[in-house]
Amino acid sequence: MTTLASSRRGAPSPDGLPSVGRRLRLDRRYLPVVGTLVVFALLLVVGGARYDNFLSVGVIANLFINNAFLIVLAVGMTFVILTGGIDLSVGSVLALSGVTAAYLLRAGVPAGVVIPLVVLVGSLIGLLVGAMVHVFEVQPFIATLAAMFFARGLCFLIAPESIPIDDETFVALASWDTWAGGQWRLTSSVMIALAVVAVAFYLLHYTQFGRTVYAIGGGEQSARLMGLPVARTKVLVYVISGTCAGLGGLLFAMFSRSGYSLTGVGMELDAIAAVVIGGTLLTGGTGFVLGSVLGVLVLGLIQTIVTFEGTLSSWWTKIVIGALLLVFVVLQRLLALRRS
């Protein structure tokens, strides 16, 4: 029996590899995320070697503090891109959420009413976009482009100029923080962003809804033939994206203590870049929420290095991000060709 057990453990797999080697072989789906992790580690090494105090706990904590709103945007964008769609409206919805919050708080509306209301604004716009995509079969690019112009126009109607936020409850919420281990600073925005990531991770990997999202990205027609709720899921992913954009606007208002109509211009491109760099395929079907978070941290780390350098123009951040984006898109294409 010992001989038989040994032969089974060492038996080759159908592809000619021992079973142990097959288990240890990395799944191709994780390769883009591993690439993102390698880039993140390299940036840390380069920054740590070049600048003093770069690898301090404070610098790493500030990556989350300064990019909490972008993490939430990227989470919502991940759901949309996993289905093979796109959402160009999130930057404008973020601005609309922040402007609406500032306007209502200045008018004396309690913060307890304003906070859920501005998040609901994002959800409603997401529902409108989802209905356009599903019911009227409008291409996601066009539907979200229309929503982008609609939301941005509303921003200027509500607040032609910047509106400062001085509501005591809102300021207290924005100023709240705690220290983990005595060194790691966690603000209210970071805690909310991490909670959103945890919920999104659970939805995508442990629910029927998440499996349907991946199935639609892998092939919508196949998902229909399997009897999956394709129509409902396609609408819901845009509702999730809009909700995340509304919440992201709230977090940005907490960060800046103001509402401004030009907030978030081009931020939808940052969210898309973070998701793609984080390993999500633009064609849908493959990707991970944690990869998108890692993509946001890579973007933030690039900005931090440029800031530490001091002599570089801030536009170098965009140049490096553009180069990274091209590399990851090419990597995705090569993986897709190899898989086919």
C-alpha positions in Angstrom: 0.0 0.0 0.0 2.9 2.3 0.7 4.2 1.7 -2.8 0.7 2.3 -4.3 0.4 5.6 -2.4 3.8 6.7 -3.4 3.0 6.0 -7.0 -0.2 8.0 -6.8 1.6 11.0 -5.2 4.2 11.0 -7.9 2.0 10.1 -10.8 2.3 12.5 -13.7 -0.6 14.7 -14.6 -2.2 14.7 -18.1 0.1 17.5 -19.2 3.2 15.5 -18.3 4.0 17.4 -15.1 4.0 15.7 -11.7 0.9 16.5 -9.6 2.9 18.4 -7.1 4.5 20.6 -9.8 1.0 21.2 -11.3 -0.3 22.4 -7.9 2.7 24.7 -7.4 2.4 26.2 -10.9 1.0 29.8 -10.9 -2.4 30.2 -12.4 -2.2 32.6 -15.4 -5.1 34.7 -14.1 -2.8 35.9 -11.3 0.1 36.8 -13.5 -1.0 40.5 -14.1 -1.5 40.9 -10.3 1.9 39.4 -9.6 3.3 41.9 -12.1 1.6 44.8 -10.3 3.0 43.5 -7.0 6.5 43.3 -8.5 6.2 46.9 -9.8 5.0 48.1 -6.3 8.0 46.3 -4.7 10.4 47.8 -7.2 9.1 51.3 -6.5 9.5 50.8 -2.8 13.0 49.6 -3.3 14.0 52.5 -5.6 12.3 55.1 -3.3 13.9 53.6 -0.2 17.4 53.6 -1.7 17.1 57.1 -3.0 15.3 59.0 -0.3 15.6 59.1 3.5 12.5 58.1 5.4 10.7 56.9 2.3 10.0 53.5 3.8 8.6 54.9 7.0 5.2 53.8 8.2 3.9 57.4 7.8 4.6 57.4 4.0 2.8 54.1 3.5 -0.1 55.2 5.6 -0.4 58.4 3.6 -0.8 56.3 0.4 -4.2 55.1 1.8 -5.1 58.5 3.3 -4.5 60.5 0.2 -6.1 57.9 -2.2 -9.0 56.6 -0.1 -11.5 58.2 -2.6 -9.7 56.7 -5.6 -9.7 53.2 -4.0 -13.5 53.4 -3.7 -13.8 54.6 -7.3 -11.5 51.8 -8.5 -13.6 49.2 -6.6 -16.7 50.3 -8.5 -14.9 50.4 -11.8 -13.7 46.9 -11.2 -17.2 45.5 -11.3 -18.0 47.3 -14.5 -14.8 46.3 -16.4 -15.2 42.7 -15.2 -18.4 42.6 -17.3 -16.7 44.0 -20.3 -18.1 47.5 -19.8 -16.7 50.9 -19.0 -17.8 53.9 -16.8 -16.7 57.3 -17.8 -19.0 59.1 -15.5 -17.4 58.4 -12.1 -15.3 61.5 -12.0 -18.3 63.8 -12.7 -20.5 61.9 -10.3 -17.8 62.3 -7.6 -17.8 66.0 -8.2 -21.6 66.1 -8.1 -21.7 64.3 -4.8 -19.2 66.6 -3.2 -20.9 69.8 -4.5 -24.3 68.6 -3.4 -23.0 67.8 0.1 -21.3 71.2 0.4 -24.5 73.0 -0.9 -26.9 71.1 1.5 -24.6 71.5 4.5 -24.3 75.2 3.9 -28.1 75.4 3.7 -28.3 73.9 7.1 -29.4 70.4 6.3 -28.2 67.9 9.0 -25.1 65.9 8.1 -27.0 62.7 9.0 -29.4 63.4 6.1 -26.8 64.8 3.7 -24.4 61.8 3.8 -26.7 59.1 2.7 -28.5 61.4 0.3 -25.3 62.3 -1.7 -24.4 58.6 -1.9 -28.0 57.9 -3.2 -27.4 60.5 -5.9 -24.6 58.4 -7.3 -26.7 55.2 -7.1 -29.5 56.9 -9.1 -27.2 58.0 -11.8 -25.7 54.5 -11.9 -29.3 53.0 -12.2 -30.0 55.4 -15.1 -26.8 54.3 -16.9 -27.6 50.6 -16.3 -31.1 51.1 -17.7 -29.7 52.7 -20.8 -27.2 49.9 -21.3 -29.6 47.1 -20.7 -33.1 48.3 -21.7 -32.1 50.6 -24.7 -28.9 48.6 -25.5 -26.8 51.8 -25.6 -23.1 51.1 -25.7 -21.6 51.6 -22.2 -19.1 54.2 -23.6 -21.9 56.4 -24.9 -24.2 55.9 -22.0 -21.6 56.8 -19.4 -20.3 59.7 -21.6 -23.8 61.1 -21.5 -24.0 60.7 -17.8 -20.6 62.3 -17.4 -21.8 65.5 -19.2 -25.1 65.4 -17.3 -23.4 65.2 -13.9 -20.8 67.8 -14.7 -23.4 70.2 -15.9 -25.4 69.8 -12.7 -22.3 70.6 -10.7 -22.0 74.1 -12.3 -25.8 74.7 -11.8 -25.5 73.9 -8.1 -22.2 75.6 -7.4 -20.6 77.9 -9.9 -17.9 78.6 -7.3 -16.2 76.5 -4.6 -18.3 76.0 -1.5 -16.4 75.5 1.8 -17.7 73.0 4.3 -17.8 74.1 8.0 -20.6 71.9 9.4 -19.4 70.8 12.8 -20.6 67.2 12.5 -19.1 66.7 9.0 -15.8 68.3 10.0 -15.7 66.1 13.1 -16.3 63.0 11.0 -13.6 64.1 8.5 -11.1 64.8 11.3 -11.6 61.5 13.1 -8.6 59.2 13.2 -7.0 56.4 15.2 -3.6 54.8 15.4 -3.0 51.1 14.8 0.0 49.8 16.7 0.8 53.3 17.8 2.3 54.2 14.4 -0.2 53.5 11.6 -2.7 56.3 11.2 -6.1 55.4 10.1 -8.6 58.1 9.2 -12.4 57.8 8.8 -11.9 57.9 5.0 -9.5 55.0 5.1 -11.7 53.0 7.3 -14.7 53.5 4.9 -12.5 52.7 1.9 -11.3 49.5 3.5 -14.9 48.5 4.4 -15.9 49.0 0.8 -13.0 46.8 -0.4 -14.0 44.1 2.1 -17.7 44.1 0.9 -16.7 44.1 -2.7 -14.3 41.2 -2.2 -17.0 39.2 -0.6 -19.6 40.0 -3.3 -17.2 39.0 -6.1 -15.8 35.9 -4.7 -18.4 34.4 -2.4 -21.8 35.2 -3.9 -23.9 34.1 -6.9 -23.9 37.8 -8.0 -20.1 37.8 -8.2 -20.0 34.6 -10.2 -22.5 36.1 -12.6 -20.3 39.2 -13.0 -17.3 37.0 -14.0 -19.5 34.9 -16.3 -20.8 37.9 -18.2 -17.3 39.1 -18.8 -16.3 35.7 -20.0 -19.2 35.6 -22.5 -22.6 37.2 -22.1 -24.3 34.8 -24.4 -22.9 31.8 -22.5 -24.1 33.3 -19.3 -27.6 33.6 -20.7 -27.6 30.0 -21.8 -26.6 29.0 -18.3 -29.7 30.7 -17.0 -27.8 33.4 -15.0 -29.6 36.7 -14.3 -27.6 38.7 -16.9 -30.0 41.7 -17.2 -30.2 42.3 -13.5 -26.5 41.9 -12.9 -25.6 44.3 -15.8 -27.8 47.0 -14.2 -26.5 46.3 -10.7 -22.8 46.7 -11.7 -23.5 50.3 -12.9 -25.5 51.0 -9.7 -22.5 49.8 -7.7 -20.1 52.0 -9.7 -22.4 55.0 -9.3 -22.7 54.3 -5.5 -18.9 54.1 -5.2 -18.6 57.3 -7.1 -21.1 59.0 -4.8 -19.3 57.7 -1.8 -16.0 58.7 -3.3 -17.3 62.3 -3.7 -18.2 62.2 0.0 -14.7 61.1 0.9 -13.1 63.7 -1.3 -15.3 66.4 0.3 -14.0 65.1 3.7 -10.5 65.3 2.4 -10.7 68.8 0.9 -13.4 70.2 3.2 -15.1 71.8 0.2 -17.3 71.1 -2.9 -16.0 72.3 -6.2 -17.5 71.8 -9.7 -14.1 71.0 -11.4 -13.3 68.3 -8.9 -12.6 64.9 -10.4 -11.8 66.1 -14.0 -10.0 63.1 -15.6 -10.4 61.0 -12.4 -12.3 58.3 -14.3 -9.1 57.7 -16.3 -7.1 57.3 -13.1 -9.7 54.8 -11.9 -9.5 52.8 -15.1 -5.7 53.0 -15.1 -5.6 51.6 -11.5 -8.0 48.8 -12.4 -6.0 47.8 -15.5 -2.6 48.1 -13.8 -4.2 46.0 -11.0 -4.6 43.1 -13.4 -8.3 43.3 -14.6 -8.7 42.6 -18.3 -10.4 45.3 -20.3 -12.3 42.6 -22.2 -13.8 41.4 -18.9 -14.0 38.1 -17.1 -10.7 38.3 -15.2 -9.6 40.6 -12.4 -9.6 41.1 -8.7 -10.6 43.9 -6.3 -7.4 43.6 -4.3 -5.5 44.0 -7.6 -7.3 47.2 -8.2 -6.4 48.5 -4.7 -2.8 47.6 -5.4 -3.0 49.5 -8.7 -4.2 52.6 -6.8 -1.2 52.2 -4.4 1.1 52.0 -7.4 -0.3 55.3 -8.8 0.0 56.9 -5.4 3.6 55.6 -4.9 4.6 57.1 -8.3 3.2 60.5 -7.2 5.1 60.2 -3.8 8.4 59.5 -5.6 7.9 62.6 -7.8 7.1 64.6 -4.7 10.2 63.4 -2.9 12.4 64.2 -5.9 11.3 67.8 -5.7 12.8 68.9 -9.0 10.5 66.9 -11.3 7.4 68.3 -12.9 4.1 66.7 -11.6 3.4 65.7 -15.2 6.1 63.0 -14.9 3.4 61.1 -12.8 1.2 61.0 -15.9 4.1 60.0 -18.1 5.1 57.1 -15.9 1.5 56.0 -15.4 1.0 56.0 -19.2 4.0 53.9 -19.8 2.9 51.4 -17.1 -0.5 51.2 -18.6 0.8 50.4 -22.0 3.0 47.7 -20.5 0.1 46.1 -18.7 -2.2 46.3 -21.7 0.5 44.5 -23.8 0.9 41.9 -21.1 -2.8 41.3 -21.0 -2.9 40.9 -24.8 0.0 38.4 -24.7 -1.7 36.4 -22.0 -5.0 36.4 -24.0 -3.2 35.1 -27.1 -1.4 32.4 -25.2 -4.6 31.3 -23.6 -6.4 31.1 -27.0 
